[in-house]
């Protein structure tokens, strides 16, 4: 589910709720708290209603995109700090917007909200199945209409406050592949239609299209503007699309790869703790303690930089004299995290942070993922290999990204990490082989879906 909202002056309000026939059973509820943070609750029975995550502190009066998938959600650019078992997300009842169900699917509503809703989308297996946008009916009722089905939702309780009339729809264009060359920056075609007559407009005669942020990976925008002197002068509309670095050599992009407890990935990258920042996105899987996750080691244990999974927590080692310490928070096993390591400081996404009590390491050797090095840099056999899942990782030097590793499967069936900066695969070390996660749903041919139009009055 994806929505775009704006916060107003209301405390402890529900953004949406999906609930089965009884209180808290098979439910999935997103709350905005009085602290202007967001909390997501899931439940499988009346006695179990855990909070699976919360995200950030967000200002009022600003549009905020929210995305929820399974037991994970993201608000703006801030991902939830926890995830829960998929059994918590059966969501056996209908979806409610602006409030939560009080007790089951047909009882009173509770915790109604006053936020502004700009759009709400629901996807199933990558295909959009619901797309609600704000409308005012012929009878003057402000509500939302599903563009996929043409169904208008009937407000429960009171009435909604209508925002200003919206002259043009904002519609998304499909993801666009990009090879990294500035001259090849994607410029997807954006069709325009007169909303009243249904007549297609002609690009260059009736309207022009300009693009912003389309020569960089991430979100870009196509802006259609009516040409001066035409009937569409002064009108404009925009379509957001995502720019994705295309892979080469027939590699298949994976959502993640998973260690088998016997195998590791070796890099030629030697971190420089004074200027480098390394971030890894991973999920713990059935780990036996201890297990190494990241290690960059020189001769013996000196000049090293290591992250290890210990009983219910991470231990971060930054050696100059073989001193180590642990991140403070207790962390459960089957959760997805982002760990950031810079200098002699390691920070976990859930807020745990630890800094070396002595001078920082110099990391005199190359870095390994999913295991420790055995003894020193000259003996590169991995030990204490982890069965973690890696979704991606990257390294920056003085603010410039120098490595961007993503999970791939080669045409020969080898599962490893591919560096989109250097165009190199990481070699595999150990006695086993890495396990392939599912194919990444956003990779593949770029096709603008039918019905994606910019509409003018």
RAVENSUL-V432766 format. One record per residue. RES is the residue in one small letter. SS is DSSP state (2 for helix, 1 for strand, 0 for the rest). PHI is phi in degrees with one decimal (999 if undefined). NEAR is the number of other ideal C-beta (glycine too) atoms within 8 Angstrom. Layout:
RES_SS_PHI_NEAR + RES_SS_PHI_NEAR
//
This chain:
x_0_999_10 + x_1_-133.1_11 + x_1_-140.7_13 + x_1_-129.1_11 + x_1_-131.2_12 + x_1_-132.5_11 + x_0_-74.9_12 + x_0_-126.0_8 + x_0_-84.5_4 + x_0_-140.5_8 + x_0_-108.2_5 + x_0_48.5_7 + x_1_-114.7_13 + x_1_-86.4_16 + x_1_-85.7_14 + x_1_-156.0_13 + x_1_-153.9_13 + x_1_-129.7_12 + x_0_-140.0_18 + x_0_-73.3_12 + x_0_-74.3_7 + x_0_-127.8_8 + x_0_-58.2_8 + x_0_73.1_11 + x_0_-83.0_13 + x_0_49.1_10 + x_1_-119.4_17 + x_1_-155.4_13 + x_1_-129.7_13 + x_1_-111.8_15 + x_1_-115.3_14 + x_1_-105.4_14 + x_0_-91.7_11 + x_0_-63.3_5 + x_0_-83.6_5 + x_0_63.4_10 + x_0_-109.8_11 + x_1_-119.4_15 + x_1_-130.4_10 + x_1_-118.3_15 + x_1_-112.4_13 + x_1_-131.8_14 + x_1_-144.0_13 + x_1_-115.1_9 + x_1_-152.7_7 + x_0_-64.4_8 + x_0_-104.0_5 + x_1_-127.2_8 + x_1_-141.0_8 + x_1_-75.3_9 + x_1_-84.5_8 + x_1_-94.5_12 + x_1_176.2_13 + x_1_-149.9_11 + x_1_-142.5_13 + x_0_52.5_8 + x_0_-122.3_5 + x_0_-121.8_12 + x_0_-73.0_6 + x_0_-83.9_9 + x_0_76.1_5 + x_0_-128.4_8 + x_1_-65.5_7 + x_1_-129.9_11 + x_1_-80.6_9 + x_1_-128.0_15 + x_1_-129.7_8 + x_1_-124.1_11 + x_1_-145.8_6 + x_0_61.0_6 + x_0_-106.8_10 + x_1_-133.8_11 + x_1_-147.5_14 + x_1_-130.2_12 + x_1_-116.2_12 + x_0_61.9_10 + x_0_-102.2_3 + x_1_-103.2_7 + x_1_-85.6_9 + x_0_-54.7_13 + x_0_-84.7_9 + x_0_-142.0_10 + x_0_-130.3_12 + x_0_-126.0_11 + x_0_-59.1_6 + x_2_-62.2_7 + x_2_-65.9_6 + x_2_-84.1_13 + x_2_-122.5_10 + x_0_-71.6_8 + x_0_47.7_11 + x_0_-77.9_10 + x_0_-124.0_12 + x_0_-68.2_5 + x_1_-92.8_8 + x_1_-116.0_13 + x_1_-108.7_11 + x_0_76.7_10 + x_0_-165.8_14 + x_1_-112.6_12 + x_1_-74.7_14 + x_0_-76.5_9 + x_0_-159.8_7 + x_0_92.4_12 + x_0_-89.2_9 + x_0_-128.6_3 + x_0_-106.8_7 + x_0_-66.2_5 + x_1_-87.2_11 + x_1_-143.1_9 + x_0_54.4_10 + x_0_-67.1_10 + x_0_-119.7_11 + x_0_-122.4_7 + x_0_-68.4_13 + x_1_-94.3_7 + x_1_-103.0_13 + x_1_-98.2_9 + x_1_-169.2_11 + x_1_-143.6_14 + x_1_-123.4_11 + x_1_-128.2_11 + x_1_-117.0_10 + x_1_-133.8_6 + x_0_53.8_4 + x_0_84.4_5 + x_1_-106.2_6 + x_1_-70.8_8 + x_1_-117.7_7 + x_1_-141.5_10 + x_1_-145.5_11 + x_1_-91.4_13 + x_1_-129.1_9 + x_1_-68.3_11 + x_1_-144.3_9 + x_1_-121.6_8 + x_0_-74.3_8 + x_0_-60.8_3 + x_0_-87.4_4 + x_0_86.5_6 + x_0_-84.3_9 + x_1_-87.3_11 + x_1_-157.2_13 + x_1_-126.8_12 + x_1_-119.7_11 + x_1_-86.9_12 + x_0_-69.1_8 + x_0_-81.0_8 + x_0_-116.5_6 + x_0_78.4_7 + x_0_-86.7_6 + x_1_-102.8_10 + x_0_-80.6_10 + x_0_-92.1_5 + x_0_-62.7_10 + x_0_-105.2_5 + x_0_88.6_5 + x_0_-92.9_4 + x_0_-135.7_6 + x_0_-94.4_8 + x_0_-89.9_5 + x_0_-85.7_7 + x_0_-78.9_6 + x_0_-64.1_4 + x_0_-61.9_4 + x_0_-105.8_7 + x_0_-73.1_6 + x_0_-136.4_11 + x_0_-74.7_8 + x_0_-99.4_9 + x_0_-123.4_8 + x_0_-83.2_8 + x_0_-98.7_12 + x_0_-61.9_11 + x_0_-54.6_9 + x_1_-117.0_14 + x_1_-78.4_9 + x_1_-141.9_13 + x_0_-91.5_7 + x_0_94.1_5 + x_0_-82.2_6 + x_2_-57.9_5 + x_2_-69.5_4 + x_2_-103.0_8 + x_0_-54.5_11 + x_0_-64.9_12 + x_0_-132.8_8 + x_0_-63.0_11 + x_0_-67.4_6 + x_0_-122.8_10 + x_1_-81.8_9 + x_1_-130.4_14 + x_1_-136.6_12 + x_1_-69.2_11 + x_0_-65.3_7 + x_0_-77.7_5 + x_0_-93.1_4 + x_0_79.4_6 + x_0_-79.5_6 + x_1_-71.0_7 + x_0_-86.1_13 + x_0_-103.7_6 + x_1_-63.3_10 + x_0_94.1_4 + x_0_-103.5_7 + x_0_-102.1_11 + x_1_-152.4_14 + x_1_-122.0_8 + x_1_-126.6_11 + x_1_-119.5_7 + x_1_-129.9_11 + x_1_-127.0_7 + x_0_59.2_10 + x_0_-91.1_13 + x_0_-106.6_6 + x_0_-157.3_7 + x_0_-68.2_6 + x_1_130.1_7 + x_1_-87.1_8 + x_1_-125.8_15 + x_1_-140.8_12 + x_1_-103.9_16 + x_1_-118.9_11 + x_1_-96.5_13 + x_1_-130.3_10 + x_1_-65.4_13 + x_0_-76.8_11 + x_0_-55.8_5 + x_0_93.4_4 + x_0_-99.3_10 + x_0_-66.9_5 + x_0_-106.4_11 + x_0_-58.7_9 + x_0_86.9_5 + x_0_-98.6_11 + x_1_-151.9_9 + x_1_-153.8_14 + x_1_-131.9_10 + x_1_-133.4_14 + x_1_-85.8_11 + x_1_-147.2_15 + x_1_-104.6_10 + x_1_-98.4_16 + x_1_-122.5_11 + x_1_-64.4_11 + x_0_-74.0_7 + x_0_-88.2_12 + x_0_-121.6_6 + x_0_60.9_6 + x_0_74.0_6 + x_0_-68.7_11 + x_1_-100.3_10 + x_1_-74.1_10 + x_1_-109.3_15 + x_0_-68.3_9 + x_0_-158.8_10 + x_1_-122.3_14 + x_1_-129.7_13 + x_0_-70.6_17 + x_0_-110.1_11 + x_0_82.7_10 + x_0_-130.1_7 + x_1_-126.3_17 + x_1_-138.3_13 + x_1_-114.9_14 + x_1_-109.1_12 + x_0_-116.3_10 + x_0_-96.4_5 + x_0_-76.7_10 + x_0_-110.6_10 + x_0_-62.7_11 + x_0_-117.0_9 + x_0_-57.0_14 + x_0_-75.5_6 + x_0_-127.2_6 + x_1_-99.5_11 + x_1_-129.3_8 + x_1_-118.5_14 + x_1_-126.6_11 + x_1_-126.7_12 + x_1_-107.2_10 + x_1_-149.9_14 + x_1_-138.3_12 + x_0_-77.6_12 + x_0_-139.3_11 + x_0_45.8_5 + x_0_-85.8_11 + x_0_-103.3_5 + x_0_-87.2_7 + x_0_-85.7_8 + x_1_-140.2_15 + x_1_-81.3_18 + x_1_-117.9_14 + x_1_-139.0_14 + x_1_-151.4_13 + x_1_-130.8_14 + x_0_-133.7_15 + x_0_-89.6_12 + x_0_-61.3_9 + x_0_56.2_6 + x_0_-102.9_7 + x_0_-74.8_11 + x_0_54.4_12 + x_1_-121.2_16 + x_1_-147.4_15 + x_1_-133.8_14 + x_1_-126.9_13 + x_1_-131.2_14 + x_1_-87.0_14 + x_1_-110.6_10 + x_0_-54.8_4 + x_0_64.2_7 + x_1_-163.2_13 + x_1_-99.4_15 + x_1_-113.1_13 + x_1_-110.0_14 + x_1_-111.3_12 + x_1_-131.4_13 + x_1_-86.9_14 + x_0_-125.2_11 + x_0_-143.3_6 + x_0_58.4_6 + x_0_-106.8_10 + x_1_-135.1_9 + x_1_-154.0_9 + x_1_-121.0_10 + x_0_-67.5_13 + x_0_-75.4_7 + x_0_-80.1_9 + x_0_-78.2_5 + x_0_-126.3_14 + x_0_-83.3_6 + x_0_-71.3_9 + x_0_-91.1_8 + x_0_-130.5_10 + x_1_-98.2_9 + x_1_-133.6_12 + x_1_-120.7_10 + x_1_-113.7_15 + x_1_-113.6_9 + x_1_-122.8_13 + x_1_-143.0_9 + x_0_59.4_6 + x_0_-107.7_10 + x_1_-122.3_10 + x_1_-116.7_12 + x_1_-128.4_10 + x_1_-94.2_14 + x_0_-58.4_9 + x_0_-80.1_9 + x_0_107.6_7 + x_0_-64.6_12 + x_1_-148.6_10 + x_1_-147.0_10 + x_1_-124.0_6 + x_0_-61.9_11 + x_0_-78.0_5 + x_0_-123.0_7 + x_0_-61.5_5 + x_0_-71.4_10 + x_0_-73.9_12 + x_0_-104.5_9 + x_0_47.7_15 + x_0_-76.4_11 + x_0_-130.0_14 + x_0_-70.3_10 + x_1_-97.1_14 + x_1_-122.8_18 + x_1_-111.8_14 + x_0_75.6_14 + x_0_-168.9_18 + x_1_-90.6_12 + x_1_-78.5_15 + x_0_-87.8_9 + x_0_76.5_5 + x_0_-158.3_12 + x_0_-67.9_11 + x_0_-80.6_5 + x_0_-116.4_8 + x_0_-91.9_10 + x_0_-69.5_8 + x_1_-73.8_17 + x_1_-128.1_9 + x_0_52.5_10 + x_0_-68.8_16 + x_0_-98.8_13 + x_0_-100.4_11 + x_0_-71.3_15 + x_1_-97.7_13 + x_1_-110.1_17 + x_1_-94.8_10 + x_1_166.2_10 + x_1_-158.0_13 + x_1_-150.9_10 + x_1_-129.1_13 + x_1_-121.0_11 + x_1_-124.6_9 + x_0_53.5_5 + x_0_84.7_4 + x_1_-108.8_6 + x_1_-68.7_8 + x_1_-114.3_8 + x_1_-143.9_12 + x_1_-140.0_10 + x_1_-91.6_12 + x_1_-129.4_11 + x_1_-70.2_17 + x_1_-143.1_14 + x_1_-124.5_9 + x_0_-77.8_12 + x_0_-57.5_6 + x_0_-83.6_4 + x_0_90.8_6 + x_0_-80.5_9 + x_1_-98.5_12 + x_1_-159.8_14 + x_1_-106.4_14 + x_1_-113.2_13 + x_1_-90.8_12 + x_0_-76.7_9 + x_0_-87.6_8 + x_0_-98.5_5 + x_0_60.7_6 + x_1_-129.9_6 + x_1_-95.2_10 + x_0_-82.3_13 + x_1_-71.3_7 + x_1_-98.8_12 + x_1_-121.5_12 + x_1_123.9_11 + x_0_-102.7_4 + x_0_-113.1_8 + x_0_-146.6_8 + x_0_-76.0_13 + x_1_-92.9_9 + x_1_-83.5_10 + x_0_-82.5_10 + x_0_-66.0_7 + x_1_-65.3_8 + x_0_-67.6_9 + x_0_-69.9_7 + x_0_-92.2_7 + x_0_-91.8_9 + x_0_125.1_4 + x_0_-59.6_3 + x_0_-96.1_10 + x_0_-129.5_5 + x_0_-70.8_8 + x_0_-65.8_6 + x_0_-63.3_3 + x_0_88.0_4 + x_0_-88.4_11 + x_1_-127.2_8 + x_1_-94.2_15 + x_1_-109.5_11 + x_1_-109.2_14 + x_0_-72.9_8
//
